[in-house]
Amino acid sequence: MDLKSVDLIVDKYQEKRTALISILHDVQDRYKYLPDEALKMVASRLHMDINQIYGVATFYKSFSLVPKGKHSVTLCLGTACHVRGGPKILRELKGLLHVEPGQTTADRQFSLNVVNCLGVCAIGPVMMVDRKFYGEMNPIRARRIIEKINQNKKNDKRNGVRS
Amino acid sequence: MRKIKSAADLEKWREDILSKQESDEVVVSVCGGTGCHAYGCKKVRDGFAKEIKKNGDAQKIRLKFTGCRGFCERGPIVTIQPQGIFYQKVQEQDVSAILSETVAKGKILERLLYEDAVTKRKLVSEKEIPFYTAQHRLVMGNNGLIEPTKIEDYIGIGGYQALAKALFDMQPKQIIDEMKASGLRGRGGAGFPTGKKWEDCRNAPGKIKYIVCNCDEGDPGAYMDRSVLEGNPHSVLEGMIIGAYAIGGSHGYIYVRHEYPLACKNAETAITQVRKAGLLGKNILGSGFDFDVEIAKGGGAFVCGESTALIASIEGKVGEPRSKQVHTANRGLWDKPTNLNNVETWANVPLIINKGSQWFSSIGTEKSKGTKIFSLVGKVKNTGLVEVPMGITLKKIIFDIGGGQQDGRRIKAVQTGGPSGGCIPASLFDLPVDFDSLTQAGSMMGSGGMIVMDEGTCMVDVAKYFVHFLQEESCGKCLPCREGLKRMGEILDRITEGKGNDEDLSLLEELAEVVADTSLCGLGKTAPNPVLSALRYFRSEFEAHIHQKRCPAAVCTPLIRYSISEADCTGCGACAKICPTQAIKGEKKQNHLILAEICSKCGSCMDVCKANAVMVQ
C-alpha cells in the first residue's frame, strides 16, 4: 500500500495531535476507509499509542475500518423520514441486499448505511445513492433504483465495459 | 481584497460596494441551500449563468446563489428583484422563459407562482405567501439577500458594523450588560442566559480563553443551524468576534458536523475572507484586539453536541462528556476558560449590538426574548425553516405557516426538542412557544426541531425510535444511560411486538426516572422525555398494544394485517405484480386476496392500488 498520502496529510496538520479527527477524515477521503497500515503510520507520526487512534476511529460513526462497496446506499432515518415510512424502506433494502446497515454486500457492490438526518426533510423519506438524492421514497422505488444499478452493471459487462 | 484598518475604512468600503450596485439592474437569486440542492438547483443556477453570458450586456443582470430561503417544500426557489417576484419549483428548462419573459419584459409566469391552498389565488411576491407572512425573519431574513461566499454582499447590508461599534464605542463590560439586558437565551436547547454565560467566562481567572461555536446539529429532523452557517456565515463570525472581545478570548473554534460539507466550505471561505480584510487575526480594525478562528470537524457522534463532549472532540479525543461540577466557563478547552454558544445564538449578537437590547427585548415573551428558528417537518404540508417571535402558538406555526395536514389525516401531535424533548398533543396547540411553556408540557424548546405527527404515526413506535436512537448514540461512559436505555428499548420492543404486559408500563416509568436522575450528562438526563411524554398524553395507544394487541395507527408490523376489500378491488393485478413475496393471488378482473402467512407487510400493494382497495389494520 502506498502510504505517501498519509505522510502528506499528517504534514498538512503539522503533526498536531488535536487534529487527529481531521487527519482521519482526510485519510478516509483518500482510501475510502481507514486501512490498518495507515492508522499505524498516523500513530507513529503523532507519537501516539495505536490504541488511542483505534479508540477515536471506532467511536465516531463517520469512520470505517473496512473497505466500502462500489456504490453507497444511504437511507435517512431521521424523525421526519421515520414518520413518513423510512423503516419500511430499510426492511426492503435489507431484504434486497442481504446486509445489515453498516455492512457491504459480498460482491462489494453496495454498502448500506443508515443516517440520523440528511436535513432535506421536505422530500422525505430520502435515500442517497452515490451522493445523489432520491426523495419521496417508498419500498417499490427503492427496489427499482437498486435493480437499475444492477441492470446497468450487467449491460456494461455484456458490452465489455470494465467496472 | 482591501485591508480594513479602521471603522472609517469599513464605512468607506461599504459605500464603495453600494455605489457599484446600479439602480437599474435586475437581481436574480437562486436558492442554494442543501435542500434546494437535492432538487437540482445547481443546474438551474448554471443554466442562468450560461444564458446570461450568452445574452451579453443587453441587460444588467446580477445572478446570486444564495443560502437557504426556508421554504424547502417548494424548492428550487428563484426570486427576482426589485420586482420581488417569487418563483417556486423552478427547473432548468424554465430558465430561458424567466429571462426572456419576466426579466426582459416584466411578464409574470403564472405556472411558477405559488398557489394559495385555500383561496387558490396565484401569489406573486414572498410578502403575500402565508408561509412567510406570519414569520419574523431577523436571523434568516438576510439569507435571501446575500451570497454566502461574497463578503462584499454582507458588508453591503451593513455587516461588521456591529463589530466596529463594539470595538470603538463600547467597553467589554458594557457589551456584556447589553447582552444581559437583551434577555437572549442560548438557542442550542437549554436556554441558559447568554450574557450571564459571557460574564462568568470573562470573570474566570486565566489569560488564555477560548470561544466556541457549536454547529454539531445532531437532532434528527432539524437543520436550522446548518442553514444559518451555510447561508450567512459572516453573521456567526461577527457574533463570535464581538463575544471574544467582550469575554477576552484569543482563539475560537467552529465545530461543524462532518455531514454538512457546504456549511464547512462556506464557513472556511468566510474565515479566509475576514482574515484578509483585517477583520480577524491581529489588530482587528486597528483596535489592537487580536482574535482568530478555525474550523474543527465532527465525526458523526450525536453526543458531541453536549458541551464537554464537544470540547473533548476538538482536543482530538473520544467525545465523552465529563461531570459539570466545574463549568466550562472556568475549565473547558485544554482546561482553559471557554465560552460555548450555538450558531443561532452567535448570529443574534450583531443584531442586538446594532439595534440595542431594548429593541430585541421588545420581541417575544417575558422570559423568552427574540425570535427562534424552527425546522417544521414531518406530516405537514409546508415543510421548511420558519423563524417566529417567541410566544407564538404551536397552532399558528403548524396551521397558518405550515398549512396543516399533509394528506388528509388529522394531525395529532408535534414533537419538539429532538431526542431530549417530547410529544405535545393537538389539544395543547394553543400553548405559546417559549422555553418555559414547552418544558412545563413535558417537552422542551431544544435546538428547534418540530416534527408534526398525524393519525398514521404510532406514538409507541416514536417513543421506541427515540430510545433506540439514544441507546445507539450513548457514549457508554455512565451506566444508567448505557444500560437503562437498552432495557427501556427492550420493553418497548416487546410492547410493539404484542408481547407487552401491564407491568411493563410501570417498569418503564420507573426506569425512565432512574435514567433521568442518575445519568452523567444532558443526553441521559433528558433521554426519557420522549417516553414519559408519550405515556402522559398517549397512554391509550400503549394500552391498545398491550391489551388488544392492536396498533391503532397501523404502524407496528407484528400487529398489523393487510387485506383487500372485495367491494373495491377492480382486479387490475397491479398489487400482485409489485408484491415482492408473491403473497397476492387472484385472476385478472377478479377479486384479489393477500395470503397473510407469506405477506412481508411492506405496504407496496397499498402504494400501487389505484382503487384504494388495500386496507391495513
HADDOCK unambig.tbl for C-alpha pairs under 7 A between the chains (distance, minus, plus):
assign (segid A and resid 17 and name CA) (segid B and resid 316 and name CA) 6.52 0.50 0.50
assign (segid A and resid 18 and name CA) (segid B and resid 314 and name CA) 6.75 0.50 0.50
assign (segid A and resid 18 and name CA) (segid B and resid 315 and name CA) 4.81 0.50 0.50
assign (segid A and resid 18 and name CA) (segid B and resid 316 and name CA) 4.31 0.50 0.50
assign (segid A and resid 19 and name CA) (segid B and resid 316 and name CA) 5.93 0.50 0.50
assign (segid A and resid 20 and name CA) (segid B and resid 316 and name CA) 5.26 0.50 0.50
assign (segid A and resid 21 and name CA) (segid B and resid 316 and name CA) 5.87 0.50 0.50
assign (segid A and resid 22 and name CA) (segid B and resid 297 and name CA) 6.42 0.50 0.50
assign (segid A and resid 55 and name CA) (segid B and resid 318 and name CA) 6.81 0.50 0.50
assign (segid A and resid 56 and name CA) (segid B and resid 317 and name CA) 6.42 0.50 0.50
assign (segid A and resid 56 and name CA) (segid B and resid 318 and name CA) 5.19 0.50 0.50
assign (segid A and resid 59 and name CA) (segid B and resid 318 and name CA) 6.41 0.50 0.50
assign (segid A and resid 60 and name CA) (segid B and resid 299 and name CA) 5.02 0.50 0.50
assign (segid A and resid 60 and name CA) (segid B and resid 300 and name CA) 5.61 0.50 0.50
assign (segid A and resid 60 and name CA) (segid B and resid 301 and name CA) 5.58 0.50 0.50
assign (segid A and resid 61 and name CA) (segid B and resid 299 and name CA) 6.30 0.50 0.50
assign (segid A and resid 61 and name CA) (segid B and resid 300 and name CA) 5.05 0.50 0.50
assign (segid A and resid 61 and name CA) (segid B and resid 301 and name CA) 6.27 0.50 0.50
assign (segid A and resid 62 and name CA) (segid B and resid 299 and name CA) 5.23 0.50 0.50
assign (segid A and resid 62 and name CA) (segid B and resid 300 and name CA) 5.26 0.50 0.50
assign (segid A and resid 78 and name CA) (segid B and resid 220 and name CA) 4.49 0.50 0.50
assign (segid A and resid 78 and name CA) (segid B and resid 221 and name CA) 5.60 0.50 0.50
assign (segid A and resid 79 and name CA) (segid B and resid 220 and name CA) 5.52 0.50 0.50
assign (segid A and resid 79 and name CA) (segid B and resid 221 and name CA) 5.54 0.50 0.50
assign (segid A and resid 80 and name CA) (segid B and resid 221 and name CA) 5.49 0.50 0.50
assign (segid A and resid 80 and name CA) (segid B and resid 377 and name CA) 5.96 0.50 0.50
assign (segid A and resid 80 and name CA) (segid B and resid 378 and name CA) 4.39 0.50 0.50
assign (segid A and resid 80 and name CA) (segid B and resid 451 and name CA) 6.22 0.50 0.50
assign (segid A and resid 83 and name CA) (segid B and resid 378 and name CA) 6.62 0.50 0.50
assign (segid A and resid 83 and name CA) (segid B and resid 457 and name CA) 6.10 0.50 0.50
assign (segid A and resid 84 and name CA) (segid B and resid 378 and name CA) 6.86 0.50 0.50
assign (segid A and resid 88 and name CA) (segid B and resid 602 and name CA) 6.01 0.50 0.50
assign (segid A and resid 116 and name CA) (segid B and resid 220 and name CA) 5.50 0.50 0.50
assign (segid A and resid 117 and name CA) (segid B and resid 220 and name CA) 4.90 0.50 0.50
assign (segid A and resid 117 and name CA) (segid B and resid 221 and name CA) 6.05 0.50 0.50
assign (segid A and resid 119 and name CA) (segid B and resid 221 and name CA) 6.38 0.50 0.50
assign (segid A and resid 119 and name CA) (segid B and resid 222 and name CA) 6.61 0.50 0.50
assign (segid A and resid 119 and name CA) (segid B and resid 223 and name CA) 5.47 0.50 0.50
assign (segid A and resid 120 and name CA) (segid B and resid 35 and name CA) 4.91 0.50 0.50
assign (segid A and resid 121 and name CA) (segid B and resid 221 and name CA) 6.52 0.50 0.50
assign (segid A and resid 121 and name CA) (segid B and resid 377 and name CA) 6.16 0.50 0.50
assign (segid A and resid 122 and name CA) (segid B and resid 72 and name CA) 5.83 0.50 0.50
assign (segid A and resid 122 and name CA) (segid B and resid 73 and name CA) 4.98 0.50 0.50
assign (segid A and resid 122 and name CA) (segid B and resid 377 and name CA) 6.81 0.50 0.50
assign (segid A and resid 122 and name CA) (segid B and resid 383 and name CA) 5.16 0.50 0.50
assign (segid A and resid 122 and name CA) (segid B and resid 384 and name CA) 6.67 0.50 0.50
assign (segid A and resid 133 and name CA) (segid B and resid 38 and name CA) 5.63 0.50 0.50
assign (segid A and resid 139 and name CA) (segid B and resid 604 and name CA) 6.44 0.50 0.50
assign (segid A and resid 140 and name CA) (segid B and resid 604 and name CA) 6.24 0.50 0.50
